[in-house]
Amino acid sequence: MKTFHFLLLTIAGWFLTSCGAPEQQVLQHPAWSRDAVIYEVNVRQYTPEGTFNAFAAHLPRLKDLGVDILWFMPIHPIGMEERKGLLGSYYSVRDYKAVNTEFGTLDDFKQLVNQAHDMGFKVIIDWVANHTSRDAQWINNEGWYLKDSTGRVKILYDWTDVAELNYDNPDMRRAMTDAMLFWMEETDVDGFRCDVAVEVPVDFWETAVTEMKAVKPGLFMLAEAEEPALQQKAFDMYYAWDFHAIMNKVAQGKETVGALRNSWQQINNRFPSFSIPMFFTSNHDENSWNGTEFERMGDAAKTFAALTYILPGMPLIYNGQEAGFNRRLEFFIKDEIDWTDAGGYFAFYKTLNQLRKNNPALHSQPAGGALQEIANSAPESVFACERSVEGNRVVAVFNLSNAPQQVAFEGTTASDLQNGLLLQPWEYKIYIK
């Protein structure tokens, strides 16, 4: 077996593939998503200019990196009423059919999508269907918003700059679907990442997706949710939030590999086997509110990034991770990513992206291989597994602890593991046949 040594990083053994959720696959994922890597773009903070045109200059670099799906955080105009900070939250949408002039024009975005498509990228945009800004175009439409006991439009959580929509209103539902169709027909986007998707009724998503797929059969839908009902007919992919939280705890010494095993088993038990979990070590919420992957994971950051490429699902890269950017980005004011890559992170992620593309065993559900645990002598510290499909086989071993581990393995035919391994803290090894 060919060996990949991805720097010095670790993990541990586990995961049997079983699924208690319904197995009849109604939703078919687009073929191009099988080996795809998703990349999140924060336009405001990406360049000094913070525009679509300035971002376009990075497309060749991202092509070289090997990412496939460009997910743009919300690009719509932002509300002024009770605006947070100087520039406001991207998720306080004033007009669903317009572009935030901070980023450029609608024609600028169309040109960017066309250029990305010409280079082989797919483009999805963030969609905030649960709420609008408090001064949105729709705000005076009777019955379109939920109201509190005082007659004031409701807010969700502590999001005081937004107003919650009323999905009991058929006219509002029709307008929301039309707005999504607008972006597909006008700019040719390939799908949507749907903010707090679980707060919107499942039947709305299913109806809207059916209508949108009549326009674009290859539509790709990502739910910011961890809810099995959304995955049956509407969404291709969902956030593996629980698994992410456990990775942070393992990195901090608060949990062991056993907790990761339990989280994975919950995914298998709750979700259909064809549903795609999105695995990540960072995203805009994690970076801005909970800290960078280096704050949360320390020396284990690269190890867990590598793990997200081995698990059945799809890995996410948040802009700046490929440069080892180690600072929380401001959310409501202008900030910038420092693209200086002092730690070789571009090469690190490029290698992982090539690993995923070159090995069908690592592709997303249902095309890739099932994850099978390899028993080992340190099951609370070391994760060992293999995935195989059509003659392609990948074996991976991760030391997910801050101590060296001398490990013996059972029940595997991988010759590289026959005599055991000595793994340094957070070290991992990946073998390919």
C-alpha positions as CSV (number, residue, x, y, z in Angstrom):
1,M,0.0,0.0,0.0
2,K,1.2,3.5,-0.8
3,T,1.7,5.6,2.3
4,F,0.6,9.3,2.8
5,H,2.2,11.0,5.8
6,F,0.3,14.2,6.3
7,L,2.7,16.0,8.7
8,L,2.6,15.0,12.3
9,L,-1.0,14.7,13.5
10,T,-3.2,12.1,15.2
11,I,-6.6,10.1,15.7
12,A,-8.2,6.8,16.8
13,G,-10.2,3.6,15.9
14,W,-14.0,3.1,15.3
15,F,-17.2,3.3,13.2
16,L,-19.3,0.6,11.9
17,T,-21.7,1.5,9.1
18,S,-25.2,0.9,10.0
19,C,-28.3,3.0,9.5
20,G,-31.6,2.9,11.3
21,A,-33.2,5.6,9.1
22,P,-35.3,4.9,6.0
23,E,-33.1,3.6,3.2
24,Q,-35.3,4.4,0.2
25,Q,-33.3,7.1,-1.7
26,V,-35.7,9.6,-3.1
27,L,-33.2,12.5,-3.4
28,Q,-30.4,11.9,-6.0
29,H,-27.3,14.0,-5.5
30,P,-25.7,15.6,-8.6
31,A,-22.9,13.4,-9.9
32,W,-20.3,16.2,-9.6
33,S,-20.7,16.4,-5.8
34,R,-19.2,12.9,-5.3
35,D,-15.6,14.0,-4.9
36,A,-16.3,17.7,-4.3
37,V,-14.8,19.9,-1.6
38,I,-16.8,22.9,-0.5
39,Y,-15.2,26.3,0.2
40,E,-16.9,29.1,2.1
41,V,-16.3,32.7,0.8
42,N,-16.8,35.8,3.0
43,V,-16.7,38.4,0.3
44,R,-16.5,41.4,2.6
45,Q,-13.3,40.1,4.4
46,Y,-11.7,38.3,1.5
47,T,-9.8,41.2,-0.1
48,P,-9.0,44.8,0.8
49,E,-11.7,45.9,-1.7
50,G,-14.3,43.3,-0.4
51,T,-15.9,43.0,-3.9
52,F,-16.9,40.3,-6.3
53,N,-14.4,41.6,-8.8
54,A,-11.5,41.5,-6.3
55,F,-12.5,38.0,-5.3
56,A,-12.4,36.8,-8.9
57,A,-8.6,37.3,-9.0
58,H,-8.4,34.4,-6.5
59,L,-10.2,31.9,-8.7
60,P,-7.0,30.5,-10.3
61,R,-5.5,30.0,-6.8
62,L,-8.6,28.2,-5.6
63,K,-8.6,26.1,-8.7
64,D,-5.0,25.1,-7.9
65,L,-6.0,24.4,-4.3
66,G,-8.6,21.9,-5.7
67,V,-11.9,23.1,-4.2
68,D,-15.0,22.6,-6.2
69,I,-18.1,24.3,-4.6
70,L,-17.8,28.0,-3.9
71,W,-20.4,28.9,-1.1
72,F,-20.8,32.6,-0.9
73,M,-22.1,34.0,2.4
74,P,-25.2,36.2,1.9
75,I,-24.7,38.8,-0.9
76,H,-28.0,40.7,-0.5
77,P,-28.5,44.2,0.8
78,I,-28.4,44.5,4.6
79,G,-31.1,46.2,6.7
80,M,-30.5,49.5,8.5
81,E,-33.0,49.2,11.3
82,E,-31.3,48.0,14.5
83,R,-28.2,47.2,12.3
84,K,-25.5,45.5,14.2
85,G,-22.1,47.3,14.0
86,L,-21.2,49.7,11.2
87,L,-21.9,47.4,8.2
88,G,-24.5,45.0,9.7
89,S,-25.0,41.3,9.6
90,Y,-25.1,39.5,6.2
91,Y,-28.0,37.5,7.6
92,S,-30.3,40.6,7.9
93,V,-31.6,40.6,4.4
94,R,-33.5,43.7,3.1
95,D,-34.1,42.6,-0.5
96,Y,-34.0,39.0,-1.7
97,K,-33.6,40.0,-5.4
98,A,-30.8,42.5,-5.1
99,V,-27.1,42.6,-4.4
100,N,-25.3,44.4,-1.6
101,T,-23.7,47.4,-3.3
102,E,-20.7,46.9,-0.9
103,F,-19.8,43.9,-3.0
104,G,-20.6,45.3,-6.5
105,T,-23.5,45.0,-8.9
106,L,-25.7,42.2,-10.0
107,D,-23.8,42.2,-13.3
108,D,-20.6,41.8,-11.4
109,F,-21.9,38.7,-9.6
110,K,-23.2,37.3,-12.9
111,Q,-19.7,37.7,-14.4
112,L,-18.2,36.1,-11.4
113,V,-20.5,33.1,-11.6
114,N,-19.8,32.7,-15.4
115,Q,-16.1,32.9,-14.8
116,A,-16.3,30.3,-12.0
117,H,-18.3,28.0,-14.2
118,D,-15.9,28.3,-17.0
119,M,-13.1,27.2,-14.6
120,G,-15.1,24.2,-13.5
121,F,-16.5,25.5,-10.1
122,K,-20.0,25.2,-8.9
123,V,-21.5,28.2,-7.1
124,I,-24.0,28.2,-4.2
125,I,-25.3,31.2,-2.3
126,D,-26.3,31.6,1.3
127,W,-30.1,31.8,1.6
128,V,-31.8,33.3,4.7
129,A,-35.4,32.0,4.4
130,N,-36.4,32.2,8.1
131,H,-36.3,36.0,8.5
132,T,-35.6,39.3,6.9
133,S,-34.3,42.6,8.2
134,R,-36.7,44.7,10.1
135,D,-36.9,47.2,7.3
136,A,-37.2,44.7,4.4
137,Q,-39.2,45.2,1.3
138,W,-41.8,42.7,2.6
139,I,-42.1,44.2,6.1
140,N,-45.5,45.9,5.4
141,N,-47.1,42.9,3.7
142,E,-50.0,41.9,5.9
143,G,-49.6,38.5,7.5
144,W,-46.1,37.8,6.2
145,Y,-44.4,38.0,9.6
146,L,-44.9,36.4,13.0
147,K,-45.8,38.9,15.7
148,D,-45.5,39.0,19.5
149,S,-48.2,39.9,22.0
150,T,-47.6,43.6,21.5
151,G,-48.0,43.3,17.7
152,R,-44.3,43.8,17.0
153,V,-42.7,41.5,14.5
154,K,-41.0,38.6,16.3
155,I,-37.2,38.1,16.5
156,L,-35.4,34.7,16.9
157,Y,-32.9,34.2,19.7
158,D,-31.1,37.5,20.3
159,W,-31.1,38.6,16.6
160,T,-32.6,42.0,17.2
161,D,-31.9,43.2,13.7
162,V,-34.3,40.6,12.0
163,A,-38.0,39.9,11.7
164,E,-39.3,36.3,11.6
165,L,-41.4,35.2,8.6
166,N,-44.8,33.5,8.8
167,Y,-44.8,30.2,6.8
168,D,-48.5,29.9,7.3
169,N,-48.9,32.6,4.7
170,P,-49.1,31.1,1.2
171,D,-48.3,34.4,-0.5
172,M,-45.1,34.7,1.4
173,R,-44.1,31.1,0.6
174,R,-44.7,31.8,-3.1
175,A,-42.6,35.0,-3.0
176,M,-39.7,33.1,-1.2
177,T,-39.7,30.4,-3.9
178,D,-39.8,33.0,-6.6
179,A,-36.8,34.8,-5.1
180,M,-34.8,31.6,-5.1
181,L,-35.8,30.9,-8.7
182,F,-34.7,34.4,-9.6
183,W,-31.1,33.6,-8.6
184,M,-31.1,30.4,-10.5
185,E,-32.6,31.9,-13.7
186,E,-30.9,35.3,-13.6
187,T,-27.4,34.3,-12.4
188,D,-27.2,30.5,-12.9
189,V,-26.2,29.6,-9.4
190,D,-26.0,25.8,-8.7
191,G,-27.7,25.7,-5.3
192,F,-28.2,27.2,-1.9
193,R,-26.8,26.9,1.6
194,C,-29.9,27.5,3.7
195,D,-29.5,29.4,7.0
196,V,-31.2,27.9,10.1
197,A,-33.0,25.6,7.7
198,V,-34.6,23.7,10.6
199,E,-36.7,26.8,11.6
200,V,-38.5,26.7,8.2
201,P,-41.2,24.0,7.6
202,V,-39.9,20.9,5.9
203,D,-42.9,20.9,3.4
204,F,-41.8,24.4,2.2
205,W,-38.3,23.1,1.4
206,E,-39.6,20.0,-0.3
207,T,-42.1,21.9,-2.5
208,A,-39.5,24.6,-3.4
209,V,-36.8,22.1,-4.2
210,T,-39.1,20.2,-6.5
211,E,-39.9,23.4,-8.4
212,M,-36.3,24.5,-8.5
213,K,-35.1,21.1,-9.8
214,A,-37.5,21.4,-12.7
215,V,-35.3,24.4,-13.7
216,K,-32.0,22.9,-12.7
217,P,-32.0,19.1,-12.2
218,G,-28.4,19.3,-10.8
219,L,-29.4,21.6,-7.9
220,F,-27.4,21.2,-4.7
221,M,-28.8,22.0,-1.3
222,L,-27.0,22.4,2.0
223,A,-29.0,22.7,5.2
224,E,-27.5,24.6,8.2
225,A,-29.2,22.0,10.4
226,E,-28.8,18.5,11.7
227,E,-32.3,17.3,11.1
228,P,-33.0,14.0,9.3
229,A,-36.4,15.1,8.0
230,L,-34.8,17.7,5.9
231,Q,-32.6,15.2,4.2
232,Q,-35.3,12.9,2.8
233,K,-36.4,15.0,-0.2
234,A,-35.0,18.5,0.1
235,F,-31.4,18.7,1.1
236,D,-28.3,16.9,-0.2
237,M,-26.0,17.8,2.8
238,Y,-26.2,18.9,6.4
239,Y,-24.0,20.2,9.1
240,A,-22.4,17.6,11.3
241,W,-22.6,19.9,14.3
242,D,-22.4,17.3,17.1
243,F,-19.4,15.6,15.6
244,H,-17.7,19.0,15.3
245,A,-18.3,19.8,18.9
246,I,-16.9,16.5,20.0
247,M,-13.8,17.0,17.9
248,N,-13.2,20.2,19.8
249,K,-13.6,18.5,23.1
250,V,-11.3,15.6,22.2
251,A,-8.6,18.2,21.1
252,Q,-9.0,19.9,24.5
253,G,-8.7,16.6,26.4
254,K,-12.3,16.8,27.6
255,E,-13.5,13.7,25.7
256,T,-11.9,10.6,24.2
257,V,-12.4,8.8,20.9
258,G,-15.3,6.9,22.4
259,A,-17.3,10.1,22.3
260,L,-16.5,10.5,18.6
261,R,-17.6,6.9,18.0
262,N,-20.9,7.6,19.7
263,S,-21.5,10.7,17.7
264,W,-20.8,8.9,14.5
265,Q,-23.1,6.1,15.5
266,Q,-25.8,8.7,16.1
267,I,-25.3,9.9,12.5
268,N,-25.7,6.4,11.2
269,N,-28.8,5.7,13.4
270,R,-30.6,8.9,12.6
271,F,-29.9,9.7,9.0
272,P,-30.5,7.9,5.8
273,S,-27.2,6.3,4.5
274,F,-27.4,8.5,1.4
275,S,-27.4,11.8,3.3
276,I,-24.1,13.7,3.2
277,P,-22.8,15.1,6.4
278,M,-20.5,18.2,6.0
279,F,-17.5,17.9,8.3
280,F,-15.5,21.0,9.2
281,T,-12.9,22.4,11.7
282,S,-14.1,26.0,11.0
283,N,-16.7,28.1,9.4
284,H,-17.8,31.7,9.7
285,D,-19.7,31.1,12.9
286,E,-17.0,29.1,14.6
287,N,-14.3,31.5,13.5
288,S,-16.0,34.7,14.6
289,W,-17.8,33.6,17.7
290,N,-16.0,30.5,19.1
291,G,-12.5,31.0,17.9
292,T,-10.2,29.8,15.1
293,E,-9.4,26.1,14.8
294,F,-6.1,26.8,16.5
295,E,-7.8,28.3,19.5
296,R,-10.2,25.4,19.8
297,M,-8.0,22.5,18.7
298,G,-4.4,23.7,19.2
299,D,-1.8,21.2,17.9
300,A,-4.6,18.8,16.8
301,A,-6.0,21.3,14.2
302,K,-4.4,19.6,11.1
303,T,-5.1,16.2,12.4
304,F,-8.8,16.8,12.6
305,A,-8.8,18.6,9.3
306,A,-7.3,15.4,7.8
307,L,-10.0,13.3,9.5
308,T,-12.8,15.3,7.8
309,Y,-11.4,14.0,4.5
310,I,-11.5,10.4,5.6
311,L,-15.0,10.2,7.0
312,P,-17.9,9.5,4.7
313,G,-19.3,13.0,3.9
314,M,-17.9,16.2,2.4
315,P,-15.1,18.4,3.9
316,L,-15.4,22.2,4.2
317,I,-12.7,24.8,4.0
318,Y,-13.4,28.2,5.4
319,N,-11.6,31.0,3.6
320,G,-8.2,31.6,5.2
321,Q,-7.8,28.1,6.5
322,E,-5.7,27.3,3.5
323,A,-3.2,30.1,4.7
324,G,-3.3,29.1,8.3
325,F,-5.1,32.3,9.2
326,N,-5.2,32.4,13.0
327,R,-7.5,35.3,14.0
328,R,-11.2,35.7,14.5
329,L,-12.7,37.7,11.6
330,E,-14.9,40.7,12.6
331,F,-18.5,40.1,11.6
332,F,-20.2,43.5,11.5
333,I,-17.3,45.7,10.3
334,K,-14.6,45.6,7.6
335,D,-11.8,43.2,8.4
336,E,-9.2,41.3,6.2
337,I,-7.7,37.9,5.9
338,D,-3.9,37.8,5.9
339,W,-3.0,35.4,3.1
340,T,0.6,35.0,4.2
341,D,1.0,31.2,4.5
342,A,3.9,30.6,6.8
343,G,2.9,27.1,7.8
344,G,2.5,25.4,4.5
345,Y,-1.3,25.2,4.8
346,F,-2.0,25.6,1.1
347,A,0.1,22.5,0.3
348,F,-1.5,20.7,3.2
349,Y,-5.1,21.3,1.9
350,K,-4.1,20.8,-1.7
351,T,-2.8,17.3,-0.8
352,L,-5.9,16.5,1.0
353,N,-8.1,17.6,-1.9
354,Q,-6.0,15.5,-4.3
355,L,-6.4,12.5,-1.9
356,R,-10.2,12.8,-2.0
357,K,-10.4,13.2,-5.8
358,N,-7.9,10.4,-6.6
359,N,-9.5,7.8,-4.3
360,P,-13.2,6.8,-5.0
361,A,-13.3,5.1,-1.6
362,L,-13.3,8.6,-0.1
363,H,-16.1,10.0,-2.1
364,S,-19.4,11.2,-0.6
365,Q,-22.5,9.1,0.0
366,P,-23.6,6.9,-1.6
367,A,-20.7,6.5,-4.1
368,G,-17.8,6.1,-1.6
369,G,-16.8,3.2,0.5
370,A,-18.4,2.5,3.9
371,L,-16.3,3.2,6.9
372,Q,-15.1,0.1,8.8
373,E,-13.3,0.2,12.1
374,I,-10.0,-1.5,12.6
375,A,-9.7,-2.7,16.2
376,N,-6.6,-1.5,18.0
377,S,-5.0,-1.7,21.4
378,A,-5.7,2.0,22.4
379,P,-9.3,2.5,21.4
380,E,-9.9,5.6,23.5
381,S,-6.9,7.4,21.9
382,V,-6.4,5.9,18.5
383,F,-8.9,5.8,15.6
384,A,-8.1,3.3,12.8
385,C,-10.4,2.6,9.9
386,E,-10.6,1.7,6.2
387,R,-12.9,2.5,3.3
388,S,-12.9,0.6,0.1
389,V,-14.9,0.5,-3.2
390,E,-14.3,-1.2,-6.5
391,G,-10.7,-2.1,-5.7
392,N,-9.7,1.2,-4.2
393,R,-8.8,1.0,-0.6
394,V,-7.8,3.7,2.0
395,V,-6.6,2.8,5.5
396,A,-6.1,5.6,8.0
397,V,-4.8,5.7,11.6
398,F,-5.0,8.8,13.8
399,N,-3.6,9.3,17.3
400,L,-6.2,11.6,18.8
401,S,-4.3,12.3,22.0
402,N,-1.5,14.5,23.3
403,A,0.6,11.4,24.2
404,P,2.7,9.0,22.1
405,Q,0.8,5.7,21.5
406,Q,2.4,2.3,20.7
407,V,-0.5,0.6,18.9
408,A,-1.3,-2.9,17.8
409,F,-4.0,-3.7,15.3
410,E,-6.4,-6.6,14.9
411,G,-8.4,-8.0,12.0
412,T,-6.7,-6.0,9.2
413,T,-4.9,-7.3,6.1
414,A,-3.1,-3.9,5.7
415,S,0.6,-5.0,5.7
416,D,1.7,-1.6,7.0
417,L,-0.2,-2.2,10.3
418,Q,0.8,-5.9,10.9
419,N,3.7,-5.0,13.2
420,G,1.9,-2.1,14.9
421,L,2.8,1.6,14.9
422,L,4.4,4.1,17.3
423,L,2.4,7.3,16.8
424,Q,3.5,10.6,18.2
425,P,1.0,13.0,19.7
426,W,-1.6,14.0,17.1
427,E,0.2,12.0,14.4
428,Y,-1.7,10.3,11.7
429,K,-0.9,8.1,8.7
430,I,-3.0,7.3,5.6
431,Y,-2.3,4.3,3.3
432,I,-3.6,3.9,-0.2
433,K,-3.9,0.8,-2.3
